[in-house]
Amino acid sequence: MRQIKINSTIGSELLTVQNVKDYVRIDTSADDSIIGEMITQARIWCENYISRDIVPKTRTYYLDSTNGIFDLPFGPVTSIQTVSINNTAITGYEVLGLDNETIELDGGYAERVKIEYTTSGLNDPLIKQSMLQLISTYYDNRADFIEGTSFNVDGIPTKSKNILSSYKYMFI
């Protein structure tokens, strides 16, 4: 069994309410709180789609067992605070990979492994564009469907999906 938990979000959103208002061409402040919520919703959706953190976070990852080498989800990883096996902190591990996302334990196989780490997040114009398109769709279609059309907002807009595909890293 694998489990991952967000301990805290330590960065700010990639987009501001004003960024979205400029993109969607909104001149009023009446919907500012709704737009702010949509920014967070779009970011979370995008993070889950690409399995990468867009906003920096501290996370805890738990594995019930490992062969000694495993990848941390939702990188890129900035730092690792602790690695524990059976509730005992260890120092016998190596961090591998370009984004410090792979851990190799010195002893190999281990059970009840817990890692606490910090991610750096991604700040990229393509991610911003994808989020703007998604938020625009959320804003324009604030219901499950548009009466009289076959459009359904259950999924992410195709163009946003295409933009995010270059970041997609299937973790689990």
C-alpha positions as CSV (number, residue, x, y, z in Angstrom):
1,M,0.0,0.0,0.0
2,R,1.2,3.5,-0.9
3,Q,-0.1,6.7,0.7
4,I,0.8,10.3,0.1
5,K,-0.2,13.3,2.2
6,I,0.2,17.0,1.8
7,N,1.5,18.4,5.1
8,S,1.4,22.0,3.9
9,T,1.4,24.2,0.8
10,I,4.3,26.6,1.1
11,G,4.1,28.5,-2.1
12,S,1.6,30.9,-3.6
13,E,-0.7,30.2,-6.6
14,L,0.9,30.5,-10.0
15,L,-1.9,32.8,-11.2
16,T,-3.5,35.8,-9.6
17,V,-7.2,36.8,-9.8
18,Q,-6.1,39.7,-12.0
19,N,-4.3,37.4,-14.4
20,V,-7.5,35.4,-14.9
21,K,-9.7,38.5,-15.2
22,D,-7.4,39.9,-17.9
23,Y,-7.5,36.5,-19.8
24,V,-11.2,36.1,-19.5
25,R,-11.9,39.8,-20.0
26,I,-13.8,40.4,-16.8
27,D,-14.2,44.1,-15.8
28,T,-16.0,43.6,-12.5
29,S,-14.8,42.5,-9.1
30,A,-18.1,40.8,-8.2
31,D,-16.7,37.3,-9.0
32,D,-13.2,37.7,-7.5
33,S,-13.7,35.2,-4.7
34,I,-15.2,32.6,-7.2
35,I,-12.2,33.2,-9.5
36,G,-9.8,32.8,-6.6
37,E,-11.4,29.4,-5.8
38,M,-11.3,28.4,-9.4
39,I,-7.5,29.1,-9.6
40,T,-6.9,26.7,-6.7
41,Q,-9.3,24.1,-8.2
42,A,-7.6,24.3,-11.6
43,R,-4.1,24.0,-10.0
44,I,-5.1,21.0,-8.0
45,W,-6.7,19.3,-11.1
46,C,-3.5,20.0,-13.1
47,E,-1.2,18.8,-10.4
48,N,-3.1,15.5,-10.1
49,Y,-3.2,15.1,-13.9
50,I,0.5,15.5,-14.3
51,S,1.5,14.0,-10.9
52,R,3.8,17.0,-10.3
53,D,3.6,19.8,-7.8
54,I,2.9,23.2,-9.4
55,V,3.0,25.0,-6.1
56,P,5.7,24.0,-3.5
57,K,4.6,21.7,-0.7
58,T,5.8,19.6,2.1
59,R,4.7,16.0,1.8
60,T,4.8,12.6,3.6
61,Y,5.0,9.4,1.5
62,Y,4.4,6.0,3.0
63,L,5.2,2.6,1.6
64,D,4.3,-0.6,3.4
65,S,7.3,-2.3,1.7
66,T,9.9,-1.6,-1.0
67,N,12.7,-3.5,-2.7
68,G,15.0,-0.6,-1.6
69,I,14.6,1.7,-4.6
70,F,11.5,3.9,-5.2
71,D,10.4,7.2,-6.7
72,L,8.8,10.0,-4.7
73,P,5.6,11.2,-6.2
74,F,4.8,14.9,-7.1
75,G,8.4,16.2,-7.5
76,P,10.6,17.9,-8.3
77,V,12.0,17.4,-4.8
78,T,13.9,20.2,-3.2
79,S,14.9,18.5,0.0
80,I,14.3,15.4,2.1
81,Q,13.7,16.0,5.8
82,T,13.5,12.4,7.1
83,V,13.5,8.8,6.0
84,S,12.2,6.3,8.5
85,I,11.9,2.6,8.5
86,N,9.6,1.1,11.2
87,N,9.4,4.5,12.8
88,T,13.2,4.8,13.2
89,A,14.9,7.6,11.3
90,I,17.8,6.4,9.1
91,T,20.6,8.1,7.2
92,G,21.6,5.2,5.0
93,Y,20.0,6.2,1.7
94,E,21.0,7.9,-1.5
95,V,19.1,10.4,-3.5
96,L,19.2,9.9,-7.3
97,G,17.7,11.4,-10.4
98,L,17.7,14.8,-12.0
99,D,14.9,16.1,-9.8
100,N,16.0,14.2,-6.7
101,E,12.9,12.0,-6.9
102,T,14.5,8.5,-6.6
103,I,15.6,7.1,-3.2
104,E,17.8,4.1,-2.9
105,L,18.0,2.6,0.6
106,D,21.4,1.2,1.7
107,G,19.9,-2.0,3.2
108,G,17.7,-2.8,0.2
109,Y,14.3,-4.3,1.1
110,A,12.5,-2.5,3.8
111,E,9.0,-2.4,5.4
112,R,7.0,0.5,6.7
113,V,9.0,3.3,5.0
114,K,8.0,6.9,5.6
115,I,9.6,9.9,3.8
116,E,9.0,13.5,4.6
117,Y,10.1,15.9,1.8
118,T,9.6,19.3,0.2
119,T,8.9,19.9,-3.5
120,S,9.9,23.0,-5.4
121,G,6.9,23.3,-7.7
122,L,6.8,24.2,-11.4
123,N,6.5,27.7,-12.8
124,D,6.2,27.5,-16.6
125,P,4.3,29.5,-19.2
126,L,2.7,26.4,-20.6
127,I,1.3,25.4,-17.3
128,K,0.0,28.9,-16.7
129,Q,-1.7,28.9,-20.2
130,S,-3.3,25.5,-19.5
131,M,-4.6,26.7,-16.2
132,L,-6.0,29.9,-17.8
133,Q,-7.8,27.8,-20.4
134,L,-9.2,25.5,-17.7
135,I,-10.3,28.4,-15.4
136,S,-11.9,30.1,-18.4
137,T,-13.9,26.9,-19.1
138,Y,-14.8,26.7,-15.4
139,Y,-15.9,30.3,-15.4
140,D,-17.9,30.2,-18.6
141,N,-19.6,26.9,-17.6
142,R,-20.5,27.0,-14.0
143,A,-22.9,24.0,-14.3
144,D,-22.5,20.4,-15.2
145,F,-23.8,20.9,-18.7
146,I,-25.0,23.5,-21.1
147,E,-28.7,23.0,-22.0
148,G,-29.2,22.3,-25.7
149,T,-25.5,21.3,-26.4
150,S,-23.6,18.1,-26.0
151,F,-20.7,19.9,-24.1
152,N,-20.0,18.4,-20.7
153,V,-17.5,19.9,-18.3
154,D,-16.8,16.6,-16.5
155,G,-13.4,16.4,-18.2
156,I,-10.5,18.9,-18.8
157,P,-10.6,20.9,-22.0
158,T,-8.7,19.1,-24.8
159,K,-6.2,21.8,-25.4
160,S,-5.3,22.1,-21.7
161,K,-4.8,18.3,-21.8
162,N,-2.5,18.6,-24.7
163,I,-0.4,21.4,-23.1
164,L,-0.1,19.4,-19.8
165,S,0.7,16.1,-21.6
166,S,4.4,17.2,-21.9
167,Y,4.6,17.3,-18.1
168,K,2.6,14.1,-17.4
169,Y,4.5,11.6,-15.4
170,M,2.4,8.6,-14.4
171,F,3.4,7.7,-10.9
172,I,0.9,5.2,-9.6
